[in-house]
Amino acid sequence: MNNKIKNIILVLGISFIYSSCETVDFGDVNNNPNGPTAAVTSQLLTQAQKRVGGFDDNDGNSINGIATNMQGILFTQQLTEGQYPGDSRYSTLTRSYNDFFTGAIQNLNRIIELNEDAATIATAAQFGDNANQIATAKILRGYILHYMTDKWGGLPYTEGFQGIDNPQPAFDTQEEIYNIIFADLESAMSAIDPSKTGPHGDVMFSGDMNKWWLFANSLKMTMALRISDVSPALAKSKFEEVIASGVYISTNAQNLEYTYGTTDVDDSVWHDRWKEREDYVLSVTMMETLRSNLDPRLFKYAEPATAGTATNPMFPGNTDAKYVGAPNGTVNGNVPDYSFPTATIIYDVDYPTPLYTAAQMKFAMAEAAVKGWNVGGTAATVLYEEGIAASMDYWGVDAADKTAYIAAHPWTSMNDIAYQKWIALYLNGWEAWAEWRRFDYPVLVPSTNAGDPRIPVRDSYDSSVQDNNPTNYTAIITAQGADDNHTKLWWDVN
């Protein structure tokens, strides 16, 4: 009898709880009064842009940005690692592109949707002119896609972003992706109106639509040269369109840079990398190349070693004696023996990262002139010298040293342009890696400590691609070649 009474009481209690839950109105107790109730385009843009300059993940880890890509810096032997060699030994065989698609690219797609949809266009306009927001999103999306395709090759783009409606999208080839980006850039530039408000949340260019136009044309010039060996007619056409527009970087005052903030959430990733660790030092390749050519940028790119001394100083008065590079891919545990990158980069929390510079564009135009393209009438030799001068001016080299160096290193062949571009792209890892793959110069000796002593020329797809999308994975591999680090991309035909 007691058990029956207990069970009756229990049932009545549960019934009371359920009926109470049905009748009590909790109001907005679970709503954040300070949070947005719909997607805000300014926030979407800021988050997408963080993938360009890199960011801190709030756990003390510095996340590579496109412009600060450490993988490319190590592959092209500008820097090498200290006591924990990894990428300098080419040890990471596969990488995932998922974060780009589900993060930055999806954010930019959403910005475009919100500014085109009649139901949201008025709300989106609170964060900048609709057309300018769309143009910015297309340009930045093109920049990120360019980075991605030059790492992996083909990507599941056109059929992507459909969720469960198409969980196994087909891949676009790299050639198709280049054409998509070209079309998006031209659509964006035709819609830009500098007289109207630029996008809010723009941490790259503060809503300056003239800079976005310049950024788009810089990307277009870069892409044109990238495909110049495999699609020369298209490359020439796209490059000359930029020259005809007159909108391209010609002085350091026009350099496009990613500017950081001064707090832990938005400061420079270079500063973050040296807060508590000393993982990177100058590569012996970069150091000895600068030394052997008596290049005054040696003293701008690096700091003197605390303990080490060079075995072969070559500058007058042995002023370079304390500038020491470390072997590539070895365990360089005693980092005081070697030179760190310049202290400005390490200690200035908001030191900007270059995206496109006058030096880079001058060398691009010099190469185009050699190919016989229209570059506005300036000779290749002049553009080559202007490229060196722009690089040295950017790094604060003394005028007399600059003049002497240029006189001692005249242009003789395309290899001179390739070499000077490699030097000028110091710490711009992804561009340096792409241009080195295209030129196959300078000759870099792979690390002898690598399991496979060949410098990678692409990233392999993450294993999840083959597991989750086997049919389309097989199709893209059949089209572009084996899925390893040594299959050349579409444009890499030399």
Salt bridges, closest charged atoms under 4 A:
ASP87 OD1 - ARG95 NH2 2.67
GLU113 OE1 - ARG110 NH1 3.19
ASP150 OD2 - HIS146 NE2 3.10
ASP150 OD2 - ARG226 NE 2.99
ASP184 OD2 - ARG141 NH2 2.83
GLU186 OE2 - LYS220 NZ 3.21
GLU186 OE2 - LYS238 NZ 2.75
ASP229 OD1 - LYS371 NZ 3.91
GLU240 OE2 - LYS236 NZ 3.14
GLU241 OE1 - LYS220 NZ 2.61
ASP264 OD1 - LYS275 NZ 3.05
ASP267 OD2 - LYS275 NZ 3.33
ASP272 OD1 - LYS275 NZ 2.96
ASP279 OD2 - ARG277 NE 2.67
GLU288 OE2 - ARG291 NH2 2.89
ASP295 OD2 - ARG297 NH2 2.91
ASP320 OD2 - ARG291 NH1 2.87
GLU367 OE2 - LYS371 NZ 3.71
GLU367 OE2 - ARG438 NH1 2.63
GLU386 OE1 - LYS362 NZ 2.92
ASP393 OD1 - LYS402 NZ 2.94
GLU431 OE2 - ARG226 NH2 2.67
GLU435 OE1 - ARG226 NH1 2.60
GLU435 OE2 - LYS421 NZ 2.68
GLU435 OE2 - ARG438 NH2 2.84
ASP452 OD2 - ARG454 NH2 2.85
ASP452 OD2 - HIS486 NE2 3.27
ASP459 OD2 - ARG95 NE 3.59
ASP459 OD2 - LYS151 NZ 2.71
ASP483 OD1 - ARG458 NH1 3.02
